[in-house]
Amino acid sequence: MSETSRPTIDKVDLMIANARLRDELEPYRDDSIEAQTTRRMPLHKENEYLESILAWERAPALPIAQWFEPELRLPAADSLSDQEVAETLDRVIAELYSKNIVLSFTDHLSNRELYQVIVRDILPSCEKKVDMPGKVLEWRCIEDDEIWLSYYADAVERRRYQEEFQTKLPPVRVTRFPRRLPGFPKGDR
């Protein structure tokens, strides 16, 4: 096979894959698949996009605790010492990350508070378990805009929020519990 014929074959393979993906997506068809953005994408990027939509559509929705084998069950926070909470929290954060679950905005929470968020909110939450390389489920550990504005929003974000909602902003606060958590894969975010 000559060097010049390879790009043509690659394009044909991409077009065949694109047609197959669109056929498989037909039962789930909606405007997101036909969005203007796909028309401007290179074919290989469009195929990646269509593959991610198909993976989303086919993924089971399960409580996050059931993403693990055996199911991830944690003791109540009040049954653990501070040291046990810290050790268990480190282990659980690593386990969540192993399933591409990334926690963000945690530095305003103590270890015990973050542990309780995981037990009360994250583990029972029914989410799509999409198994695609580089795709993460981000869990933002903030309950309201006031916490975000107080601890995490920068000056520009605070100003935009104030202008949009015509409201008084909460004071800026320094996070009390800075952490280094596993994060997004390189190139994301």
C-alpha positions in Angstrom: 0.0 0.0 0.0 1.4 3.4 -0.9 1.9 6.3 1.6 -0.6 8.4 -0.3 -3.5 6.0 -0.1 -3.4 5.7 3.8 -5.2 9.0 4.6 -8.0 8.1 2.2 -8.5 4.8 4.0 -8.4 6.5 7.4 -11.1 8.9 6.3 -13.2 6.1 4.9 -12.8 4.2 8.2 -13.8 7.3 10.1 -16.9 7.8 7.9 -17.9 4.2 8.4 -17.5 4.5 12.1 -19.5 7.7 12.1 -22.4 6.1 10.2 -22.3 3.1 12.6 -22.4 5.4 15.7 -25.3 7.5 14.2 -27.2 4.2 13.6 -26.6 3.0 17.1 -27.7 6.4 18.5 -30.9 6.5 16.5 -33.1 5.2 19.4 -31.7 8.0 21.6 -31.8 10.7 18.9 -32.4 14.3 20.1 -31.1 17.8 19.2 -27.8 17.3 21.1 -26.6 14.9 18.4 -27.5 17.2 15.6 -26.2 20.3 17.2 -24.3 22.9 15.1 -21.1 22.0 16.9 -20.9 18.5 15.4 -20.9 20.0 11.9 -17.8 22.0 12.7 -15.9 19.2 14.3 -13.3 17.2 12.5 -14.6 13.7 11.8 -12.4 12.0 14.5 -13.6 14.4 17.2 -17.2 14.0 16.1 -16.8 10.2 16.4 -15.4 10.7 20.0 -18.3 12.9 20.8 -20.8 10.4 19.5 -19.1 7.5 21.3 -19.4 9.5 24.6 -23.1 10.1 24.0 -23.6 6.4 23.2 -21.7 5.4 26.4 -23.8 7.8 28.4 -27.1 6.4 27.0 -26.1 2.8 27.6 -24.6 3.4 31.0 -26.6 2.0 34.0 -27.8 4.5 36.6 -26.7 3.1 40.0 -26.1 4.4 43.5 -22.4 5.3 43.6 -21.9 2.8 46.5 -22.9 0.1 44.0 -20.1 1.0 41.6 -17.8 -1.0 43.8 -17.4 -4.7 44.3 -18.3 -5.3 47.1 -20.6 -2.4 47.6 -18.9 0.5 49.4 -20.3 0.8 52.9 -18.9 3.1 55.5 -19.5 3.2 59.2 -21.3 6.2 60.7 -19.0 9.2 61.3 -19.9 9.4 65.0 -18.7 5.8 65.6 -15.1 6.7 64.5 -12.4 8.7 66.2 -10.9 11.7 64.4 -7.9 9.6 63.4 -10.1 6.8 62.0 -12.2 9.4 60.1 -9.0 10.8 58.5 -7.7 7.4 57.6 -11.0 6.2 56.2 -11.5 9.4 54.3 -8.1 9.1 52.6 -9.0 5.5 51.5 -12.5 6.4 50.3 -11.3 9.4 48.3 -8.8 7.2 46.6 -11.5 4.5 45.9 -13.8 7.2 44.5 -11.0 8.5 42.3 -10.4 4.9 41.1 -13.9 5.1 39.6 -13.2 8.5 38.1 -15.2 10.4 40.8 -13.4 13.6 41.6 -14.3 15.7 44.6 -14.0 19.5 44.4 -14.6 22.5 46.7 -13.8 20.5 49.9 -11.5 22.9 51.7 -14.1 24.5 53.8 -15.2 21.2 55.3 -13.5 19.4 58.2 -12.5 15.7 57.6 -15.6 14.7 59.6 -17.9 17.0 57.6 -16.5 15.8 54.2 -16.8 12.2 55.4 -20.5 12.9 56.2 -21.0 14.4 52.7 -19.6 11.2 51.2 -21.8 9.0 53.3 -25.0 11.1 53.2 -24.9 12.6 49.7 -22.4 10.9 47.4 -22.6 7.1 48.0 -26.4 6.9 47.8 -26.6 9.2 44.8 -27.9 7.4 41.7 -25.6 8.4 38.8 -24.8 7.1 35.3 -21.7 4.9 35.5 -20.0 5.8 32.3 -16.7 3.9 31.8 -14.7 6.0 29.3 -11.1 6.9 29.6 -10.5 10.5 30.7 -14.2 11.1 31.7 -14.8 12.0 35.3 -17.8 12.6 37.5 -17.1 15.8 39.4 -18.8 16.1 42.8 -18.8 19.7 44.0 -19.0 19.6 47.8 -20.8 22.9 48.1 -24.4 23.3 49.2 -25.1 26.8 48.0 -23.9 29.9 46.2 -22.9 31.6 49.5 -20.3 28.9 50.3 -18.9 29.2 46.7 -18.9 33.0 46.8 -17.3 33.0 50.3 -14.5 30.5 49.8 -13.9 29.7 46.1 -15.1 32.4 43.7 -12.4 34.8 42.5 -13.0 38.6 42.4 -14.2 38.5 38.8 -16.7 35.7 39.5 -17.9 37.5 42.6 -18.5 40.7 40.7 -20.3 39.0 37.9 -22.6 37.2 40.4 -23.3 40.5 42.1 -24.1 42.2 38.8 -26.3 39.4 37.6 -28.3 38.9 40.8 -28.2 42.4 42.2 -27.4 41.1 45.7 -25.0 41.8 48.5 -22.1 39.3 48.6 -21.0 37.4 51.6 -17.5 38.2 53.0 -14.5 36.4 51.5 -13.3 33.7 53.8 -10.1 31.6 53.8 -10.6 27.9 53.7 -9.8 26.1 56.9 -8.9 22.7 55.7 -6.8 22.8 52.5 -6.4 19.4 50.9 -4.5 17.9 48.0 -7.1 15.6 46.4 -6.7 13.5 43.3 -8.1 15.6 40.4 -8.9 15.7 36.8 -6.7 13.8 34.3 -4.1 16.0 32.6 -5.6 18.2 30.0 -9.0 18.4 31.6 -10.4 21.5 33.3 
